[in-house]
Amino acid sequence: MNEENIAIEPNTEKAVWWKSFITTENIVTSLTSLVIFVAIILPLFWLVLSSFQILDDMGFDTEWGLGNYYEIFQGRVIRKAFINTLIISTGTTILATFLGVLLAWINARTNCPWRDKIEPFNLIPFFLSPFVGAIAWHNLAAPKVGFLNNIARGIFGIESHIMNVDNIFGVIWVTGIFFTPLVYLFVVGSLRRMDPSLEDSARTTGASLFRTTMTVTLPLVTPAILSGAIIVFVTSAGEFGVPFKLGAPYGYDTLTTQIYSKAVGDDANHYLGAAMSMTLAAITCILIWIQRRIIAPREYTTVTGKGFRPNTIDLGRWKWAALSVNLFYVFVAVILPLICLLIVSFHPVWEGKIIPADLTLWNYKKILYFWSPESIGIATRGIINSFILAFSGATIAMVFAILISYMIHRTKGFGATVLDFLCVIPIGFPGIVLAMGVLVTYIKTPIYATLGILLVGYITRFFPYGQRNISSIMLAISEELDQSSRMAGATWLTTLRRITIPLLKPGIFAGWILLFVIFLRELSISIILYSVGTETLSVGVLYLADFEGDPLTAALAIVQTVILLGCIILFRKVAGKEALTA
């Protein structure tokens, strides 16, 4: 009997060990980790592999080699696109950094009038589509049909134009003002949490306001400024819509417009597109490495253990100049473009001036009346598809965000560290690069040419935004609440459903709405992965801009903008007015 017990005990212990391992928590978290790993690593792996495959002249067979990279650096068109990308990214970074730091300083540290009321408007371009901004500024400042140019002709009697955004400087201008909030968000928080004692010391020694700001205040927030600048550089290098509208048609191609031309169409060369994407990814990786290894570790003690509120600087009469700067930014980035789009959308044909007798709602009927035989199919499908993708994508992404945040901040260990690292990768890569990876990965699968491949691309690229929202709240929730629930006999699923998720509701709602907005305006991924029947709202705007007149394009752009602005209002009501700037 004893011998039998001795023989059975090891098997019994083994069975108990397997039973303890196969739990709902372990199964769900393991599957989630596997899905995230495959979703992120697989597209990047196939992207790298495809970049070394060279398509033959017939377009059927491939061979291994460096021919695609040779074409990038030796081909005149692509080489010029590479140089244009660097020029645009540099110019955009300078403009956005200057405006972002200036606006952050005005709102965080000065007594500028109405700054609390104006601040939400500073963030609106963060949510809107830069491509829509490019369409608006084309109708404002194009040489022939530019509204502002025609006003100048009427006032000053000139025959030429005073502004022209259809060039590389126009791309820099539009991209710069729309990416200004990225720098603003990085800098404004640091300025609000800064210890004012160093500034006070400088002022007591006789330093002027300007000298104190330049030698004390701004150097203390250098890491935030440089981090924001690098993000702007990377984001502008991966921007597609603005150079497609204002640059490519006039001879100013960028890497993103060239990737698009190589990845889409009957003569598409996905392998060359993959190699170009790798070039763009290499630039991104280098800059992200600089930000994480050189800038982020630098120690600038701006927050101490003492309780304080940074001094508000009295600008005197200059406070009205500060207000004018802020209002000017809101005017050129938000109000003027939207007014122009609205005016254009009411005309059957846009000639650069308002013609009261021609004003009509016909353009809106063609894109909103789904049942009308005269409706624009790609526009109506785009609206429906975007809502489907935004709702389902935001929901699925937030489910992953909750599970991943739980694994990172509650399970700890090596696996949590790896997951945390994986969540950083999609944020660092431009959308068009990840889209190329998703394309070459799933092009021979059943989800190709369906909304499914767009959904995969959206979630892979943007779920970390939701995960960051959840993590910020989860870090503030004590682990003892979970532990007490488990000790009382509740299962992992019950604890998650009754305790963790209710406490995370603000972050879940805010993250969901943020992703919903991003998915509604997403263009870089959509333009690579869409096919006939799966067009999105942004693709519809691009199609109308390419093949229809400006009025129809403006009407659909206004519809998209109204939806996005509604979501912005909802986002701030749910998340609170400090949701982004804290």
DRENPA-504483 format. One record per residue (C-alpha): residue in three letters; x, y, z. Coordinates in steps of 0.2 Angstrom, whole numbers, plus 5000, padded with zeros to 4 digits. Each point is the difference from the previous one (the first is absolute). Layout:
REM residues N
ALAXYZ
...
//
This chain:
REM residues 582
MET500050005000
ASN501450125005
GLU500949964983
GLU498450044990
ASN499950165010
ILE501850044996
ALA499749964982
ILE498450114998
GLU500650155010
PRO501250074986
ASN498649984987
THR498850095012
GLU501150145003
LYS500350024981
ALA498150004997
VAL499850135014
TRP501450114992
TRP499249994983
LYS498350045007
SER500650155009
PHE500950064985
ILE498549984988
THR498950145007
THR498950134992
GLU501350145004
ASN501549904993
ILE499049954984
VAL499450184997
THR501650095003
SER501149874991
LEU498850014984
THR500050195001
SER501950015001
LEU500149884985
VAL498850104990
ILE501050165004
PHE501649934996
VAL499449934983
ALA499150164996
ILE501550115002
ILE501549894996
LEU499449904985
PRO499650154989
LEU501750085004
PHE500949834997
TRP499149984983
LEU500450194996
VAL501849975003
LEU500049844990
SER499050074985
SER501250154999
PHE501449884994
GLN498949924986
ILE500250074983
LEU498650004987
ASP500549954983
ASP499650104984
MET498549894997
GLY499350035017
PHE499849825004
ASP501549925008
THR501250075014
GLU501849985005
TRP500950045015
GLY501250155000
LEU500350185005
GLY499250074983
ASN498650095009
TYR501250095011
TYR501150044985
GLU498550074991
ILE499550115015
PHE501850095001
GLN500450004982
GLY498350034992
ARG499750194997
VAL498250015005
ILE500149905016
ARG501650095005
LYS499250164998
ALA498549945010
PHE501249955014
ILE500850185000
ASN498350084999
THR499449905015
LEU501550055010
ILE499750194996
ILE498249995004
SER500349915016
THR501350125006
GLY499050154995
THR498449935008
THR501049965016
ILE500750185001
LEU498350084997
ALA499049885012
THR501350015014
PHE500050194999
LEU498150025001
GLY499849865012
VAL501250065013
LEU499450184998
LEU498249955002
ALA500449885015
TRP501050155009
ILE498550124997
ASN498749885007
ALA501049935014
ARG501050145007
THR499350174995
ASN498550105004
CYS499450004982
PRO498150045000
TRP498849864997
ARG501349874999
ASP498949875008
LYS498750024988
ILE501250014985
GLU501049855004
PRO498749864994
PHE500150094983
ASN501949985000
LEU499749815000
ILE498749984987
PRO501349984986
PHE500649855010
PHE498449914996
LEU499650074982
SER500749924984
PRO501650104994
PHE499449944982
VAL498450105003
GLY501150155005
ALA501049984984
ILE498350004990
ALA499550165009
TRP501650094998
HIS500149954981
ASN498350094998
LEU500650155010
ALA501750034993
ALA500249914983
PRO500650124986
LYS498449994990
VAL498549945011
GLY500750065017
PHE498750105009
LEU501350125008
ASN500950034984
ASN498350054992
ILE499650125014
ALA501850084998
ARG499750024981
GLY498350085004
ILE500750125013
PHE501850044993
GLY499649984982
ILE501449884997
GLU500049874986
SER501249875008
HIS499849915017
ILE500750055017
MET500049825007
ASN500349834993
VAL499949845011
ASP500249884986
ASN501849975003
ILE501249935013
PHE499850165011
GLY498149975000
VAL500249825005
ILE501250065015
TRP498750145004
VAL498549895001
THR500949855008
GLY500850125013
ILE498450085006
PHE499149845001
PHE501449915010
THR500350155012
PRO498949915013
LEU501249865001
VAL501350115007
TYR498850105010
LEU499449845009
PHE501849955004
VAL500550175007
VAL498550075009
GLY500049875013
SER501850035005
LEU499850195001
ARG498549985011
ARG500949885012
MET501750105000
ASP500850065017
PRO499950194998
SER501550035012
LEU501350004987
GLU499050134990
ASP499850115016
SER501849995003
ALA500450064982
ARG498750155001
THR500750055017
THR501850024993
GLY499350124987
ALA499749894985
SER498650054988
LEU498549904996
PHE500649964983
ARG501849955007
THR499249895014
THR498949914988
MET501449974988
THR501349955012
VAL499049925014
THR498349954996
LEU500249924982
PRO501749915005
LEU499149925014
VAL498649924988
THR501349964987
PRO499649815001
ALA498250034997
ILE500450124986
LEU501249884991
SER498849855003
GLY498650104992
ALA501150054985
ILE500549834997
ILE498249935000
VAL499650144988
PHE501449964988
VAL499649825000
THR498150034998
SER500350134986
ALA501249884991
GLY498649875000
GLU498650124995
PHE499149964984
GLY498550124997
VAL500850175000
PRO501549964988
PHE498749904989
LYS498950164998
LEU501350145001
GLY501649924994
ALA499949854989
PRO498950084986
TYR501350144998
GLY501649905000
TYR500349985018
ASP499949825004
THR500449935017
LEU500449825006
THR498249975005
THR499350064983
GLN501249894991
ILE499649855012
TYR498250034995
SER500450004981
LYS501049845002
ALA498849915011
VAL498350044991
GLY499449974983
ASP500249884985
ASP501950024999
ALA500249995019
ASN501749945006
HIS499849955018
TYR501849955002
LEU500750174995
GLY498650085011
ALA500649895015
ALA501850064997
MET499550185000
SER499049975016
MET501549935008
THR501050154996
LEU498750115008
ALA499949885015
ALA501950015002
ILE499950195002
THR498649985013
CYS501049875010
ILE501650115001
LEU499050145006
ILE499049905013
TRP501649935006
ILE500850175002
GLN498450065010
ARG500049855011
ARG501949985003
ILE500750175000
ILE498550135003
ALA498949905012
PRO501349955012
ARG500750185002
GLU499650075018
TYR499250165001
THR499250025017
THR498550114997
VAL498849925013
THR500549995018
GLY499249925016
LYS499450175005
GLY498250054997
PHE499950154988
ARG499150084986
PRO501150084986
ASN499950195000
THR498950084987
ILE501150134991
ASP499250174998
LEU500350054982
GLY499350185003
ARG499450074983
TRP500849864991
LYS498749885006
TRP498950064986
ALA501449964987
ALA500149835008
LEU498149984998
SER500250064982
VAL501349864996
ASN498849875007
LEU498550064991
PHE501050014984
TYR500549825001
VAL498249945004
PHE499450114985
VAL501349934987
ALA499949825006
VAL498149985004
ILE498950144996
LEU500650064983
PRO500249834993
LEU498249955006
ILE499250164993
CYS500849974983
LEU499549824999
LEU498250055005
ILE499950144987
VAL500849894986
SER498849855004
PHE498550114996
HIS500550044982
PRO499749884985
VAL501750064993
TRP501350095010
GLU500850154991
GLY500950085015
LYS498650125005
ILE498350005008
ILE498650004987
PRO498450025010
ALA498849954986
ASP500949834998
LEU499949955019
THR499249835001
LEU499949845011
TRP500149894985
ASN501849945005
TYR499449945017
LYS498549914992
LYS501249904989
ILE501149945015
LEU498749985013
TYR498449934991
PHE500549825000
TRP498449954991
SER500250124986
PRO500549944983
GLU501150154998
SER501049985016
ILE501849974999
GLY500349825004
ILE501850015007
ALA499550145011
THR498449925008
ARG500949835001
GLY501550095008
ILE498950085014
ILE499249835004
ASN501649904999
SER500950135012
PHE498649995013
ILE500149814999
LEU501950005002
ALA500050145013
PHE498749915011
SER500749824999
GLY501850054999
ALA499950115016
THR499149875009
ILE501249864996
ALA501550115003
MET499450055017
VAL499749825005
PHE501849964995
ALA500550165010
ILE499249945016
LEU500749834999
ILE501850064995
SER500050145014
TYR499549875013
MET501449884994
ILE501350145000
HIS499550085017
ARG499349855010
THR501049854994
LYS501750084999
GLY501549894995
PHE500949984983
GLY498449974990
ALA499350175006
THR501650094995
VAL500049924983
LEU498150054998
ASP500450175005
PHE501450014987
LEU498849934986
CYS498850145004
VAL501350134996
ILE500449944983
PRO498350054991
ILE500150175007
GLY501850034993
PHE499649944983
PRO499150114987
GLY498349934995
ILE500449984982
VAL501549895005
LEU499049885011
ALA498650004986
MET501349944987
GLY500549865013
VAL498249955002
LEU499750004981
VAL501549884996
THR499549895015
TYR498249984996
ILE499950034981
LYS499849814997
THR498749975014
PRO498150015000
ILE500050165010
TYR500850094985
ALA498950124991
THR498750005014
LEU499750125015
GLY500949875010
ILE501850054994
LEU499650185004
LEU499449955017
VAL501649915003
GLY501050144994
TYR499150135011
ILE500149895016
THR501849964998
ARG500550184997
PHE498950095013
PHE499649885015
PRO501550065010
TYR499150175001
GLY498649925009
GLN501249895010
ARG500950165006
ASN498350085006
ILE499649845010
SER501849985007
SER500050185007
ILE498449965011
MET500549825004
LEU501750075008
ALA498950115012
ILE498949855005
SER500749905015
GLU500449814996
GLU499249965018
LEU498350024993
ASP500349864987
GLN500949905013
SER498650025013
SER498749944987
ARG501049854996
MET500349955018
ALA498150015003
GLY499849874987
ALA499650094984
THR500649944984
TRP501250104989
LEU498650044988
THR498850055014
THR501350125007
LEU500450074983
ARG498150034997
ARG499450065017
ILE501650105006
THR501350044987
ILE498950054985
PRO498850115010
LEU501550095007
LEU500850024983
LYS498450074992
PRO500650184998
GLY501649934991
ILE499049884989
PHE498750134994
ALA501350134997
GLY501149874991
TRP498649944989
ILE499450174995
LEU501850054996
LEU500249844989
PHE498350034992
VAL500650174994
ILE501749944994
PHE499149864990
LEU498850124992
ARG501450114993
GLU501349874997
LEU500750014982
SER501849934999
ILE499549835004
SER498450004991
ILE500750064984
ILE501249854999
LEU498749875006
TYR498450054992
SER499249924985
VAL498450024990
GLY498649995012
THR501050035016
GLU500450194998
THR500050105015
LEU499450185004
SER501850074997
VAL500249894984
GLY498450084994
VAL500650175003
LEU501749964991
TYR499049924985
LEU498950164998
ALA501550115001
ASP500849904986
PHE498649974989
GLU498650125004
GLY499950195003
ASP500550095016
PRO498250045005
LEU499549815002
THR501749975009
ALA499750145012
ALA498249945004
LEU500749835005
ALA501450085009
ILE498750105010
VAL499049855004
GLN501649915007
THR500550165010
VAL498350025008
ILE500049825005
LEU501850025007
LEU499650165009
GLY498549915008
CYS501149875006
ILE501250125007
ILE498750085011
LEU499449835006
PHE501849965004
ARG500350155011
LYS498349975009
VAL500549825004
ALA501850025003
GLY500050175008
LYS500850164993
GLU501749955007
ALA500049834991
LEU501350054987
THR501050145008
ALA500249935017
//
